[in-house]
Amino acid sequence: MPQIEQLATTYSSQVFWLLVFFGIVFFVIGRGMLPKVVSTMDGRDKQIADDLAAAEAARAAADAEEEAWRVQANKQRAEAQAVIAAAKADAAKATDAKLSAASARIDETVAAAEARIAAARAAALGEVEGVAAEAAQDIASRIAGLSIPAAEAQAAVKGVLANG
Protein backbone atom coordinates (compact mmCIF):
# COMPACT_ATOMS: atom_id res chain seq x y z
CA MET A 1 0.00 0.00 0.00
CA PRO A 2 1.36 3.26 -0.98
CA GLN A 3 -0.07 5.16 1.97
CA ILE A 4 1.88 3.05 4.40
CA GLU A 5 5.08 3.28 2.36
CA GLN A 6 5.19 7.08 2.47
CA LEU A 7 4.70 7.05 6.23
CA ALA A 8 8.41 6.43 6.81
CA THR A 9 9.47 9.33 4.57
CA THR A 10 7.05 11.84 6.08
CA TYR A 11 7.17 10.62 9.66
CA SER A 12 10.25 12.53 10.65
CA SER A 13 8.95 15.71 9.02
CA GLN A 14 5.63 15.40 10.84
CA VAL A 15 7.34 14.82 14.16
CA PHE A 16 9.57 17.87 13.53
CA TRP A 17 6.61 20.15 12.80
CA LEU A 18 4.68 18.67 15.71
CA LEU A 19 7.55 19.59 18.02
CA VAL A 20 7.85 23.06 16.47
CA PHE A 21 4.17 23.86 16.91
CA PHE A 22 4.13 22.29 20.35
CA GLY A 23 7.09 24.47 21.33
CA ILE A 24 5.43 27.60 19.89
CA VAL A 25 2.17 26.82 21.66
CA PHE A 26 4.06 26.01 24.87
CA PHE A 27 6.06 29.23 24.87
CA VAL A 28 3.22 31.50 23.69
CA ILE A 29 0.49 30.10 25.88
CA GLY A 30 2.46 28.48 28.70
CA ARG A 31 5.06 31.20 29.17
CA GLY A 32 3.19 34.24 27.85
CA MET A 33 -0.52 33.95 28.50
CA LEU A 34 -0.72 31.53 31.40
CA PRO A 35 1.23 33.70 33.88
CA LYS A 36 -1.04 36.63 33.05
CA VAL A 37 -4.15 34.50 33.60
CA VAL A 38 -2.74 33.09 36.84
CA SER A 39 -1.77 36.56 38.10
CA THR A 40 -5.27 37.82 37.22
CA MET A 41 -6.83 34.92 39.11
CA ASP A 42 -4.50 35.49 42.07
CA GLY A 43 -5.36 39.20 42.04
CA ARG A 44 -9.06 38.39 41.93
CA ASP A 45 -8.70 35.89 44.79
CA LYS A 46 -6.75 38.47 46.82
CA GLN A 47 -9.40 41.13 46.09
CA ILE A 48 -12.18 38.74 47.15
CA ALA A 49 -10.29 37.85 50.34
CA ASP A 50 -9.70 41.54 51.09
CA ASP A 51 -13.36 42.34 50.44
CA LEU A 52 -14.46 39.50 52.72
CA ALA A 53 -12.08 40.70 55.44
CA ALA A 54 -13.35 44.26 55.09
CA ALA A 55 -16.95 43.01 55.23
CA GLU A 56 -16.18 40.96 58.34
CA ALA A 57 -14.52 43.97 59.97
CA ALA A 58 -17.50 46.15 59.05
CA ARG A 59 -19.88 43.55 60.47
CA ALA A 60 -17.86 43.35 63.70
CA ALA A 61 -17.85 47.16 63.94
CA ALA A 62 -21.61 47.24 63.30
CA ASP A 63 -22.16 44.59 65.98
CA ALA A 64 -20.06 46.57 68.44
CA GLU A 65 -21.94 49.75 67.55
CA GLU A 66 -25.27 47.97 67.96
CA GLU A 67 -24.22 46.61 71.35
CA ALA A 68 -23.12 50.09 72.44
CA TRP A 69 -26.44 51.46 71.24
CA ARG A 70 -28.33 48.77 73.17
CA VAL A 71 -26.36 49.54 76.34
CA GLN A 72 -27.07 53.26 75.89
CA ALA A 73 -30.76 52.59 75.17
CA ASN A 74 -31.08 50.38 78.26
CA LYS A 75 -29.36 53.05 80.36
CA GLN A 76 -31.67 55.75 79.02
CA ARG A 77 -34.69 53.49 79.54
CA ALA A 78 -33.66 52.93 83.17
CA GLU A 79 -33.16 56.68 83.66
CA ALA A 80 -36.57 57.36 82.12
CA GLN A 81 -38.16 54.79 84.42
CA ALA A 82 -36.49 56.45 87.40
CA VAL A 83 -37.74 59.87 86.27
CA ILE A 84 -41.24 58.45 85.78
CA ALA A 85 -41.17 56.83 89.23
CA ALA A 86 -40.00 60.10 90.79
CA ALA A 87 -42.70 62.03 88.94
CA LYS A 88 -45.32 59.52 90.11
CA ALA A 89 -44.09 59.83 93.70
CA ASP A 90 -44.13 63.63 93.48
CA ALA A 91 -47.59 63.56 91.93
CA ALA A 92 -48.79 61.20 94.67
CA LYS A 93 -47.37 63.52 97.35
CA ALA A 94 -48.97 66.55 95.71
CA THR A 95 -52.26 64.71 95.36
CA ASP A 96 -52.13 63.63 99.01
CA ALA A 97 -51.41 67.21 100.07
CA LYS A 98 -54.29 68.52 97.97
CA LEU A 99 -56.59 65.77 99.27
CA SER A 100 -55.66 66.51 102.88
CA ALA A 101 -56.21 70.24 102.31
CA ALA A 102 -59.54 69.56 100.63
CA SER A 103 -60.48 67.13 103.41
CA ALA A 104 -59.65 69.78 106.02
CA ARG A 105 -61.78 72.35 104.16
CA ILE A 106 -64.60 69.83 103.88
CA ASP A 107 -64.31 69.00 107.58
CA GLU A 108 -64.47 72.71 108.42
CA THR A 109 -67.47 73.14 106.16
CA VAL A 110 -69.20 70.09 107.67
CA ALA A 111 -68.46 71.32 111.21
CA ALA A 112 -69.84 74.77 110.37
CA ALA A 113 -72.89 73.18 108.75
CA GLU A 114 -73.45 70.92 111.77
CA ALA A 115 -73.17 73.95 114.05
CA ARG A 116 -75.71 75.82 111.92
CA ILE A 117 -77.98 72.77 111.93
CA ALA A 118 -77.67 72.43 115.71
CA ALA A 119 -78.43 76.14 116.10
CA ALA A 120 -81.37 75.86 113.72
CA ARG A 121 -82.60 72.75 115.56
CA ALA A 122 -82.34 74.54 118.91
CA ALA A 123 -84.11 77.58 117.49
CA ALA A 124 -86.80 75.39 115.94
CA LEU A 125 -87.20 73.47 119.18
CA GLY A 126 -87.50 76.76 121.05
CA GLU A 127 -90.13 77.96 118.59
CA VAL A 128 -91.96 74.61 118.80
CA GLU A 129 -91.95 74.90 122.60
CA GLY A 130 -93.21 78.46 122.38
CA VAL A 131 -95.94 77.54 119.91
CA ALA A 132 -96.87 74.45 121.95
CA ALA A 133 -97.01 76.51 125.16
CA GLU A 134 -99.26 79.09 123.49
CA ALA A 135 -101.41 76.32 122.03
CA ALA A 136 -101.66 74.65 125.46
CA GLN A 137 -102.70 77.98 127.09
CA ASP A 138 -105.25 78.59 124.36
CA ILE A 139 -106.66 75.04 124.56
CA ALA A 140 -106.84 75.19 128.37
CA SER A 141 -108.63 78.54 128.29
CA ARG A 142 -111.11 77.45 125.61
CA ILE A 143 -111.88 73.97 126.84
CA ALA A 144 -111.57 74.32 130.60
CA GLY A 145 -111.83 78.05 130.85
CA LEU A 146 -108.62 78.20 132.88
CA SER A 147 -106.03 80.92 132.63
CA ILE A 148 -102.57 79.33 132.77
CA PRO A 149 -99.53 81.59 133.06
CA ALA A 150 -96.99 81.39 130.21
CA ALA A 151 -94.17 80.14 132.47
CA GLU A 152 -96.24 77.17 133.70
CA ALA A 153 -97.31 76.29 130.15
CA GLN A 154 -93.69 76.53 129.03
CA ALA A 155 -92.54 74.22 131.86
CA ALA A 156 -95.30 71.68 131.10
CA VAL A 157 -94.42 71.61 127.40
CA LYS A 158 -90.70 71.13 128.22
CA GLY A 159 -91.52 68.25 130.53
CA VAL A 160 -93.69 66.52 127.93
CA LEU A 161 -91.09 67.02 125.15
CA ALA A 162 -88.27 65.75 127.43
CA ASN A 163 -90.18 62.58 128.39
CA GLY A 164 -91.53 61.97 124.93
C-alpha positions as CSV (number, residue, x, y, z in Angstrom):
1,M,0.0,0.0,0.0
2,P,1.4,3.3,-1.0
3,Q,-0.1,5.2,2.0
4,I,1.9,3.0,4.4
5,E,5.1,3.3,2.4
6,Q,5.2,7.1,2.5
7,L,4.7,7.1,6.2
8,A,8.4,6.4,6.8
9,T,9.5,9.3,4.6
10,T,7.0,11.8,6.1
11,Y,7.2,10.6,9.7
12,S,10.3,12.5,10.7
13,S,9.0,15.7,9.0
14,Q,5.6,15.4,10.8
15,V,7.3,14.8,14.2
16,F,9.6,17.9,13.5
17,W,6.6,20.2,12.8
18,L,4.7,18.7,15.7
19,L,7.5,19.6,18.0
20,V,7.8,23.1,16.5
21,F,4.2,23.9,16.9
22,F,4.1,22.3,20.4
23,G,7.1,24.5,21.3
24,I,5.4,27.6,19.9
25,V,2.2,26.8,21.7
26,F,4.1,26.0,24.9
27,F,6.1,29.2,24.9
28,V,3.2,31.5,23.7
29,I,0.5,30.1,25.9
30,G,2.5,28.5,28.7
31,R,5.1,31.2,29.2
32,G,3.2,34.2,27.9
33,M,-0.5,33.9,28.5
34,L,-0.7,31.5,31.4
35,P,1.2,33.7,33.9
36,K,-1.0,36.6,33.0
37,V,-4.2,34.5,33.6
38,V,-2.7,33.1,36.8
39,S,-1.8,36.6,38.1
40,T,-5.3,37.8,37.2
41,M,-6.8,34.9,39.1
42,D,-4.5,35.5,42.1
43,G,-5.4,39.2,42.0
44,R,-9.1,38.4,41.9
45,D,-8.7,35.9,44.8
46,K,-6.8,38.5,46.8
47,Q,-9.4,41.1,46.1
48,I,-12.2,38.7,47.1
49,A,-10.3,37.8,50.3
50,D,-9.7,41.5,51.1
51,D,-13.4,42.3,50.4
52,L,-14.5,39.5,52.7
53,A,-12.1,40.7,55.4
54,A,-13.4,44.3,55.1
55,A,-17.0,43.0,55.2
56,E,-16.2,41.0,58.3
57,A,-14.5,44.0,60.0
58,A,-17.5,46.2,59.0
59,R,-19.9,43.5,60.5
60,A,-17.9,43.4,63.7
61,A,-17.9,47.2,63.9
62,A,-21.6,47.2,63.3
63,D,-22.2,44.6,66.0
64,A,-20.1,46.6,68.4
65,E,-21.9,49.8,67.5
66,E,-25.3,48.0,68.0
67,E,-24.2,46.6,71.4
68,A,-23.1,50.1,72.4
69,W,-26.4,51.5,71.2
70,R,-28.3,48.8,73.2
71,V,-26.4,49.5,76.3
72,Q,-27.1,53.3,75.9
73,A,-30.8,52.6,75.2
74,N,-31.1,50.4,78.3
75,K,-29.4,53.0,80.4
76,Q,-31.7,55.8,79.0
77,R,-34.7,53.5,79.5
78,A,-33.7,52.9,83.2
79,E,-33.2,56.7,83.7
80,A,-36.6,57.4,82.1
81,Q,-38.2,54.8,84.4
82,A,-36.5,56.5,87.4
83,V,-37.7,59.9,86.3
84,I,-41.2,58.4,85.8
85,A,-41.2,56.8,89.2
86,A,-40.0,60.1,90.8
87,A,-42.7,62.0,88.9
88,K,-45.3,59.5,90.1
89,A,-44.1,59.8,93.7
90,D,-44.1,63.6,93.5
91,A,-47.6,63.6,91.9
92,A,-48.8,61.2,94.7
93,K,-47.4,63.5,97.3
94,A,-49.0,66.5,95.7
95,T,-52.3,64.7,95.4
96,D,-52.1,63.6,99.0
97,A,-51.4,67.2,100.1
98,K,-54.3,68.5,98.0
99,L,-56.6,65.8,99.3
100,S,-55.7,66.5,102.9
101,A,-56.2,70.2,102.3
102,A,-59.5,69.6,100.6
103,S,-60.5,67.1,103.4
104,A,-59.6,69.8,106.0
105,R,-61.8,72.4,104.2
106,I,-64.6,69.8,103.9
107,D,-64.3,69.0,107.6
108,E,-64.5,72.7,108.4
109,T,-67.5,73.1,106.2
110,V,-69.2,70.1,107.7
111,A,-68.5,71.3,111.2
112,A,-69.8,74.8,110.4
113,A,-72.9,73.2,108.7
114,E,-73.4,70.9,111.8
115,A,-73.2,73.9,114.1
116,R,-75.7,75.8,111.9
117,I,-78.0,72.8,111.9
118,A,-77.7,72.4,115.7
119,A,-78.4,76.1,116.1
120,A,-81.4,75.9,113.7
121,R,-82.6,72.8,115.6
122,A,-82.3,74.5,118.9
123,A,-84.1,77.6,117.5
124,A,-86.8,75.4,115.9
125,L,-87.2,73.5,119.2
126,G,-87.5,76.8,121.1
127,E,-90.1,78.0,118.6
128,V,-92.0,74.6,118.8
129,E,-92.0,74.9,122.6
130,G,-93.2,78.5,122.4
131,V,-95.9,77.5,119.9
132,A,-96.9,74.4,122.0
133,A,-97.0,76.5,125.2
134,E,-99.3,79.1,123.5
135,A,-101.4,76.3,122.0
136,A,-101.7,74.7,125.5
137,Q,-102.7,78.0,127.1
138,D,-105.3,78.6,124.4
139,I,-106.7,75.0,124.6
140,A,-106.8,75.2,128.4
141,S,-108.6,78.5,128.3
142,R,-111.1,77.4,125.6
143,I,-111.9,74.0,126.8
144,A,-111.6,74.3,130.6
145,G,-111.8,78.0,130.9
146,L,-108.6,78.2,132.9
147,S,-106.0,80.9,132.6
148,I,-102.6,79.3,132.8
149,P,-99.5,81.6,133.1
150,A,-97.0,81.4,130.2
151,A,-94.2,80.1,132.5
152,E,-96.2,77.2,133.7
153,A,-97.3,76.3,130.1
154,Q,-93.7,76.5,129.0
155,A,-92.5,74.2,131.9
156,A,-95.3,71.7,131.1
157,V,-94.4,71.6,127.4
158,K,-90.7,71.1,128.2
159,G,-91.5,68.3,130.5
160,V,-93.7,66.5,127.9
161,L,-91.1,67.0,125.2
162,A,-88.3,65.8,127.4
163,N,-90.2,62.6,128.4
164,G,-91.5,62.0,124.9
